[in-house]
């Protein structure tokens, strides 16, 4: 997302956030929205079945460089149109509360994205946490 778009989005959130001005409210709504993203994904598996999760231990071999290791996402299939729309909607709400938290803390969301991107560029695979 371009800096201009992130700034516009953050300003829209500031203009619309009327009820949840407390950092406690925003923090709890942010956490709740994250849970709703996870729940939408789980429903895609358990109710719809458009995606499947089949997890196993990742195939790390000693001596093999990490960038040459073929890691699995544990996902198969694609989100159907309905599930994709639900997941995207929940992710949008999650971004809303992230931007709201940034506003309360006087942090520019575009700067957070830029700094994280720079870390990823500099540290590459060693940035994994």
SEKESE-392069 format. One record per atom (N, C-alpha, C): atom name; x, y, z; residue in one letter; residue number from 1. Coordinates in steps of 0.02 Angstrom, whole numbers, plus 50000, padded with zeros to 5 digits. Example, Ala and Ser with C-alpha at 12.3 -4.5 7.8 and 13.67 -1.06 7.14 Angstrom:
BEGIN
N;50660;49716;50390;A;1
CA;50615;49775;50390;A;1
C;50660;49835;50390;A;1
N;50642;49888;50354;S;2
CA;50684;49947;50357;S;2
C;50645;50002;50394;S;2
//
This chain:
BEGIN
N;50042;49941;50000;X;1
CA;50000;50000;50000;X;1
C;50045;50062;50000;X;1
N;50028;50109;49959;X;2
CA;50068;50170;49955;X;2
C;50059;50212;50018;X;2
N;50110;50252;50032;X;3
CA;50110;50296;50091;X;3
C;50048;50340;50092;X;3
N;50032;50369;50035;X;4
CA;49974;50413;50030;X;4
C;49909;50377;50048;X;4
N;49902;50315;50025;X;5
CA;49843;50275;50041;X;5
C;49839;50259;50115;X;5
N;49896;50242;50145;X;6
CA;49897;50227;50216;X;6
C;49880;50288;50258;X;6
N;49906;50345;50238;X;7
CA;49891;50407;50274;X;7
C;49817;50425;50268;X;7
N;49789;50416;50209;X;8
CA;49718;50429;50198;X;8
C;49676;50382;50240;X;8
N;49694;50318;50240;X;9
CA;49658;50268;50279;X;9
C;49661;50285;50353;X;9
N;49720;50303;50378;X;10
CA;49728;50319;50448;X;10
C;49686;50381;50466;X;10
N;49682;50429;50422;X;11
CA;49642;50489;50435;X;11
C;49567;50471;50435;X;11
N;49546;50427;50390;X;12
CA;49476;50405;50389;X;12
C;49458;50372;50455;X;12
N;49503;50330;50481;X;13
CA;49491;50297;50545;X;13
C;49484;50349;50600;X;13
N;49528;50398;50600;X;14
CA;49525;50451;50651;X;14
C;49459;50488;50647;X;14
N;49435;50500;50587;X;15
CA;49371;50536;50578;X;15
C;49312;50495;50600;X;15
N;49316;50429;50592;X;16
CA;49258;50385;50606;X;16
C;49257;50357;50677;X;16
N;49313;50355;50710;X;17
CA;49316;50324;50776;X;17
C;49285;50371;50828;X;17
N;49224;50356;50845;X;18
CA;49188;50398;50892;X;18
C;49180;50364;50960;X;18
N;49161;50301;50959;X;19
CA;49145;50267;51022;X;19
C;49206;50242;51059;X;19
N;49257;50219;51024;X;20
CA;49312;50185;51057;X;20
C;49375;50230;51056;X;20
N;49374;50280;51097;X;21
CA;49431;50326;51101;X;21
C;49480;50305;51156;X;21
N;49461;50262;51199;X;22
CA;49505;50238;51252;X;22
C;49553;50186;51224;X;22
N;49615;50190;51245;X;23
CA;49664;50140;51223;X;23
C;49643;50070;51244;X;23
N;49608;50065;51300;X;24
CA;49583;49999;51322;X;24
C;49530;49973;51275;X;24
N;49484;50016;51254;X;25
CA;49432;49995;51206;X;25
C;49463;49975;51140;X;25
N;49508;50016;51114;X;26
CA;49539;50001;51050;X;26
C;49581;49938;51053;X;26
N;49618;49929;51107;X;27
CA;49658;49869;51115;X;27
C;49615;49806;51116;X;27
N;49560;49808;51153;X;28
CA;49517;49749;51157;X;28
C;49481;49737;51091;X;28
N;49461;49790;51055;X;29
CA;49429;49783;50990;X;29
C;49479;49756;50938;X;29
N;49542;49777;50942;X;30
CA;49594;49753;50898;X;30
C;49604;49678;50908;X;30
N;49608;49658;50971;X;31
CA;49616;49587;50987;X;31
C;49555;49547;50964;X;31
N;49496;49574;50974;X;32
CA;49435;49540;50953;X;32
C;49434;49533;50876;X;32
N;49454;49585;50841;X;33
CA;49453;49582;50768;X;33
C;49504;49531;50742;X;33
N;49560;49524;50776;X;34
CA;49608;49473;50758;X;34
C;49578;49403;50767;X;34
N;49542;49393;50821;X;35
CA;49509;49329;50833;X;35
C;49457;49315;50779;X;35
N;49424;49367;50756;X;36
CA;49373;49358;50704;X;36
C;49405;49338;50636;X;36
N;49464;49363;50622;X;37
CA;49500;49342;50562;X;37
C;49515;49267;50568;X;37
N;49542;49246;50625;X;38
CA;49557;49176;50636;X;38
C;49494;49133;50632;X;38
N;49439;49156;50661;X;39
CA;49377;49119;50659;X;39
C;49351;49111;50588;X;39
N;49356;49163;50548;X;40
CA;49334;49160;50478;X;40
C;49375;49108;50440;X;40
N;49440;49105;50453;X;41
CA;49482;49055;50421;X;41
C;49462;48984;50443;X;41
N;49450;48975;50507;X;42
CA;49432;48909;50532;X;42
C;49365;48886;50504;X;42
N;49318;48933;50496;X;43
CA;49253;48916;50465;X;43
C;49262;48896;50392;X;43
N;49311;48925;50358;X;44
CA;49325;48906;50289;X;44
C;49346;48833;50285;X;44
N;49378;48810;50339;X;45
CA;49400;48740;50342;X;45
C;49343;48696;50366;X;45
N;49313;48714;50423;X;46
CA;49268;48667;50456;X;46
C;49196;48669;50431;X;46
N;49172;48727;50408;X;47
CA;49103;48731;50385;X;47
C;49097;48728;50309;X;47
N;49139;48766;50275;X;48
CA;49136;48768;50202;X;48
C;49177;48712;50171;X;48
N;49238;48706;50194;X;49
CA;49283;48655;50166;X;49
C;49320;48676;50104;X;49
N;49318;48741;50087;X;50
CA;49353;48764;50027;X;50
C;49429;48762;50035;X;50
N;49453;48765;50096;X;51
CA;49524;48756;50109;X;51
C;49532;48700;50160;X;51
N;49591;48670;50159;X;52
CA;49607;48617;50207;X;52
C;49674;48634;50240;X;52
N;49680;48611;50301;X;53
CA;49743;48619;50337;X;53
C;49769;48549;50352;X;53
N;49828;48536;50328;X;54
CA;49860;48472;50344;X;54
C;49931;48488;50365;X;54
N;49941;48487;50430;X;55
CA;50005;48510;50458;X;55
C;50048;48452;50480;X;55
N;50112;48462;50470;X;56
CA;50162;48415;50493;X;56
C;50225;48455;50508;X;56
N;50272;48423;50538;X;57
CA;50336;48456;50554;X;57
C;50367;48482;50489;X;57
N;50395;48542;50492;X;58
CA;50429;48570;50434;X;58
C;50494;48532;50420;X;58
N;50511;48523;50357;X;59
CA;50568;48481;50338;X;59
C;50636;48516;50342;X;59
N;50659;48530;50402;X;60
CA;50725;48560;50410;X;60
C;50778;48505;50411;X;60
N;50828;48514;50368;X;61
CA;50883;48467;50365;X;61
C;50946;48504;50386;X;61
N;50981;48476;50434;X;62
CA;51042;48508;50458;X;62
C;51092;48517;50402;X;62
N;51119;48577;50397;X;63
CA;51167;48591;50345;X;63
C;51138;48620;50282;X;63
N;51072;48617;50274;X;64
CA;51040;48646;50215;X;64
C;51024;48719;50229;X;64
N;51047;48764;50185;X;65
CA;51031;48835;50195;X;65
C;50956;48846;50198;X;65
N;50934;48890;50242;X;66
CA;50863;48903;50252;X;66
C;50828;48923;50188;X;66
N;50861;48964;50146;X;67
CA;50828;48986;50084;X;67
C;50819;48929;50034;X;67
N;50853;48872;50045;X;68
CA;50845;48814;50001;X;68
C;50796;48763;50029;X;68
N;50772;48775;50089;X;69
CA;50724;48730;50121;X;69
C;50654;48744;50095;X;69
N;50620;48692;50074;X;70
CA;50553;48699;50047;X;70
C;50502;48694;50104;X;70
N;50479;48751;50128;X;71
CA;50432;48752;50184;X;71
C;50360;48751;50158;X;71
N;50317;48719;50195;X;72
CA;50248;48709;50176;X;72
C;50203;48757;50214;X;72
N;50152;48783;50181;X;73
CA;50103;48827;50215;X;73
C;50051;48787;50254;X;73
N;50048;48721;50242;X;74
CA;50000;48676;50272;X;74
C;49929;48687;50246;X;74
N;49922;48729;50196;X;75
CA;49856;48743;50165;X;75
C;49851;48710;50098;X;75
N;49791;48686;50083;X;76
CA;49776;48664;50015;X;76
C;49707;48690;49997;X;76
N;49697;48702;49934;X;77
CA;49635;48731;49910;X;77
C;49639;48807;49910;X;77
N;49586;48837;49887;X;78
CA;49580;48910;49884;X;78
C;49516;48931;49918;X;78
N;49516;48989;49949;X;79
CA;49455;49015;49979;X;79
C;49403;49025;49923;X;79
N;49342;49002;49936;X;80
CA;49288;49014;49889;X;80
C;49270;49089;49892;X;80
N;49229;49112;49846;X;81
CA;49213;49183;49844;X;81
C;49182;49207;49909;X;81
N;49137;49168;49938;X;82
CA;49104;49187;50001;X;82
C;49155;49193;50057;X;82
N;49195;49141;50067;X;83
CA;49244;49141;50122;X;83
C;49296;49194;50111;X;83
N;49317;49205;50049;X;84
CA;49365;49258;50035;X;84
C;49338;49325;50056;X;84
N;49275;49338;50040;X;85
CA;49244;49402;50058;X;85
C;49240;49410;50134;X;85
N;49222;49357;50170;X;86
CA;49217;49360;50243;X;86
C;49286;49373;50273;X;86
N;49337;49336;50250;X;87
CA;49405;49345;50277;X;87
C;49430;49416;50263;X;87
N;49420;49440;50203;X;88
CA;49442;49508;50186;X;88
C;49406;49560;50228;X;88
N;49341;49551;50240;X;89
CA;49303;49597;50282;X;89
C;49332;49598;50353;X;89
N;49345;49540;50380;X;90
CA;49373;49537;50448;X;90
C;49444;49566;50451;X;90
N;49483;49555;50399;X;91
CA;49550;49585;50396;X;91
C;49545;49661;50392;X;91
N;49496;49686;50356;X;92
CA;49485;49758;50352;X;92
C;49470;49788;50420;X;92
N;49427;49755;50458;X;93
CA;49411;49779;50526;X;93
C;49473;49777;50570;X;93
N;49515;49725;50561;X;94
CA;49576;49720;50599;X;94
C;49623;49778;50582;X;94
N;49628;49795;50519;X;95
CA;49669;49853;50499;X;95
C;49641;49918;50527;X;95
N;49575;49922;50530;X;96
CA;49543;49982;50559;X;96
C;49567;49993;50630;X;96
N;49565;49940;50671;X;97
CA;49585;49947;50741;X;97
C;49660;49955;50749;X;97
N;49700;49927;50703;X;98
CA;49772;49940;50704;X;98
C;49784;50014;50691;X;98
N;49750;50042;50641;X;99
CA;49757;50114;50627;X;99
C;49733;50156;50685;X;99
N;49679;50134;50718;X;100
CA;49654;50171;50776;X;100
C;49705;50171;50832;X;100
N;49738;50114;50843;X;101
CA;49790;50110;50894;X;101
C;49848;50157;50876;X;101
N;49866;50157;50812;X;102
CA;49919;50203;50790;X;102
C;49899;50276;50804;X;102
N;49837;50293;50790;X;103
CA;49813;50361;50802;X;103
C;49819;50380;50876;X;103
N;49797;50335;50919;X;104
CA;49800;50350;50991;X;104
C;49871;50359;51015;X;104
N;49917;50322;50986;X;105
CA;49987;50325;51007;X;105
C;50028;50375;50966;X;105
N;49993;50410;50921;X;106
CA;50025;50459;50877;X;106
C;50083;50428;50837;X;106
N;50068;50371;50807;X;107
CA;50115;50335;50764;X;107
C;50085;50334;50693;X;107
N;50126;50350;50645;X;108
CA;50103;50347;50575;X;108
C;50109;50275;50550;X;108
N;50054;50248;50527;X;109
CA;50052;50180;50503;X;109
C;50099;50170;50444;X;109
N;50104;50220;50400;X;110
CA;50150;50214;50343;X;110
C;50222;50208;50366;X;110
N;50240;50241;50421;X;111
CA;50308;50235;50447;X;111
C;50321;50166;50476;X;111
N;50270;50137;50508;X;112
CA;50277;50069;50535;X;112
C;50290;50021;50477;X;112
N;50250;50027;50424;X;113
CA;50258;49983;50366;X;113
C;50327;49994;50333;X;113
N;50347;50056;50326;X;114
CA;50411;50071;50295;X;114
C;50469;50043;50336;X;114
N;50468;50053;50401;X;115
CA;50521;50028;50444;X;115
C;50524;49951;50444;X;115
N;50466;49920;50444;X;116
CA;50465;49846;50442;X;116
C;50491;49821;50375;X;116
N;50473;49855;50321;X;117
CA;50497;49837;50255;X;117
C;50573;49843;50250;X;117
N;50599;49896;50280;X;118
CA;50672;49906;50280;X;118
C;50707;49851;50319;X;118
N;50678;49830;50376;X;119
CA;50707;49775;50414;X;119
C;50707;49711;50373;X;119
N;50651;49698;50339;X;120
CA;50646;49638;50298;X;120
C;50698;49639;50243;X;120
N;50707;49697;50212;X;121
CA;50756;49703;50158;X;121
C;50827;49693;50184;X;121
N;50841;49720;50242;X;122
CA;50908;49717;50270;X;122
C;50924;49648;50299;X;122
N;50878;49622;50338;X;123
CA;50892;49560;50374;X;123
C;50869;49497;50337;X;123
N;50823;49503;50290;X;124
CA;50799;49446;50252;X;124
C;50773;49391;50297;X;124
N;50794;49329;50284;X;125
CA;50769;49272;50324;X;125
C;50790;49275;50396;X;125
N;50841;49315;50412;X;126
CA;50863;49319;50482;X;126
C;50818;49363;50523;X;126
N;50767;49394;50492;X;127
CA;50719;49436;50528;X;127
C;50664;49394;50559;X;127
N;50663;49329;50545;X;128
CA;50609;49286;50570;X;128
C;50610;49286;50646;X;128
N;50550;49291;50675;X;129
CA;50545;49294;50748;X;129
C;50513;49232;50774;X;129
//
